[in-house]
Structures are given as C-alpha cells and as structure tokens.
Amino acid sequence: MTGPEHYREAERLVCSTSLRNPLPEDANKPGAAQVHATLALAAATAAAGRMPGTTAQAWDTATGVGS
C-alpha cells in the first residue's frame, strides 16, 4: 500500500465510523485509521523533498489538493 493509499484508507475509516451511535463493528475502526494515518505520515516524511512527479500527483489526488 502506498502512502496516498494509506491516507485514503484512514480517511475512509474515520468517515465510516459513527461517533454518535457507535456500532460494535466500528470498535476497531479508530485504531485502524490511526495506523493508516501514521503510515501515510511516515511515507510522506520519507519522500519529502525528493518525490518524483507521479508520487507528488498521487499525494495531491489523495488529499484533494488542486481539486
């Protein structure tokens, strides 16, 4: 999984979890979202300043930059 994919997965997990009326199947989603967000941050930090154009574009797409 790439950094942008981890970012999108973290976002998906957060958005799919009901905080008002949590369901039993949502119990692990916040933790899983945190793991994906941490991996996305690690990937972005590792690539900072030396991203090829396609990687930078993938991050822009994942985060909605330029949309």
Secondary structure, DSSP 8 states (H G I E B T S, - for coil): --HHHHHHHHHHHHHT--SSS--GGGTTHHHHHHHHHHHHHHHHHHHTT---HHHHHHHHHHHTTT-
